[in-house]
C-alpha cells in the first residue's frame, strides 16, 4: 500500500543561505497573471492572451520569535529593499523552488498569555526555478 501525503514540518524555507528557525507555517504561492484581451466581439465572454502578463512567486512564513538574529535580519531586509536568495524545499525529496526575493512584510505580535510571533512575506524578483530532487 502506497503512503500518501507529507509532513509539513519537512518543508524548510531558506533566506540568504540560512534555514529560518522558529517556523510554524511556511508556504509558496505561484502566480501566472493573465492579460485580459476581451472586446465587444467576444459576446460578453472573457478572452485571455495565451502568454501571461506577470509571473510571480510569493513566499510566506510564520512562527515564534525564538531567534533574535532572524528578526534582526528580516527587519534589516525590509528596510533596505535588498534582494536575497530565497528557497522552499518541499518535503521528502520533492524538489526546491528558489529565486531572488525581497522582504515586503514583517509583522511581530503577541498576546499577554502567549508567545511573541512573527509573519513575513517575501516576493520574488526575477526568474524563479523549480529543481527536482535527484
N, C-alpha and C positions, 0 to 999 in steps of 0.2 A: 504494500500500500504506500503510495507516494504521500509525502508530507507537503502540505500547502501552507503558505504564509511565512512571514518572517517577523522576528522580534525587532521592534522599533529602536530598542537600545543599541542594536548592532549598527545603526546608521551613525556616522560621525560627520561633523561639519568642521572644516579647517579654514582658518583665516591666516594669511601670511605665514604659511607653513606650520602653524600651531593648531592642534586639535582643541576646540573650545571645550572648556570644563564647566561643570555645574549645570549642564544642559538637561532639561526635561523633555523638551519637544524641539524638533527640527524638521524642516521641510523645504520643498522647492516647488515653484510654480513656473511652468514653461508656457510662454505666450507666443502666439503666431497671429498677430492682429491683422485682419483683412482690410483691404481697401474697397470701400463701397463705391460701385460704379453704376448704381441704379439710375435709370432715366424713365421718362414717361412711356417710352417704348417697351418697358418691361412689364406692362399691365399690372402694376402695383406690387409685383414680386421683387424682392431684393436681388441684386446681381453683385457678385463679388469678383474682383480681379484674382486671377489664379496665383499671382505672386503676392506674398504678404507685404504689408507696409512696414511693420516693425516686428522684429523677433526679440524677445527678451526673456530673461530668467531671473526670478526673484527668490532669494534665499531667506528663510525666516528661522529664527532660533529664539528659544525662551528657556529660562532656567532660574536657578538660585545663585545669588551673587556670592559664590564661595571663593572666587578668585579675583582679588583686588586688581591684579595685573591685567586681567581680561577686561574689566570695566574701564580701567585707565586707557587701555589700547583702543577700545571701541569709542570712548569719549574723544580721544585724540583724533581718531579716524573720521568721526563725524564732523569735527571742527575743521579739519584740513582739506577734506574732499579728495584725499589720496585714494588711488585705486590699488588694490592688493589682490593676490590670487586667493580665490575662494573656491572650495570644493565640497561636495556632498558625496560621501562614499555610501553606496547602497548596501544593505545587509547581505551577508552570506555570499560574497563573491559575485554580485550582480553589477559591478562596474562603478564608475565615478563620473559625476557631472562637474565640470570645472571651467573656470574662466576668470576674467578680471572683474572685480566688483568694487562698489563704493557703499559705505555705510550711510544710509539715508534716514534711519530712525533708530533711536535708542531710548527706551523707556525703563526707568527704575522705579519700583513701587513696593510698598509693603503695608501690612496692617499691624495693629497693636499686638496681635496674638499670632503672627505668622512670620515666616522668613522673608527677607528682602529679596525680591525677584526682579528679573530683567527680561525685556524683549528687545529684539534687534532685527532690522530689515537691511539686507544687502542687495542692491540692484546691480545686475550685470551691465558691463560696458564693453562692447566689442563681442568677438566671437566666443561662444560657449561650446565646449565639446563634451561628448559622451565617450568614455573609454571603457570598453568591455573588459571584464576580468579574464585573465589568461586561462 
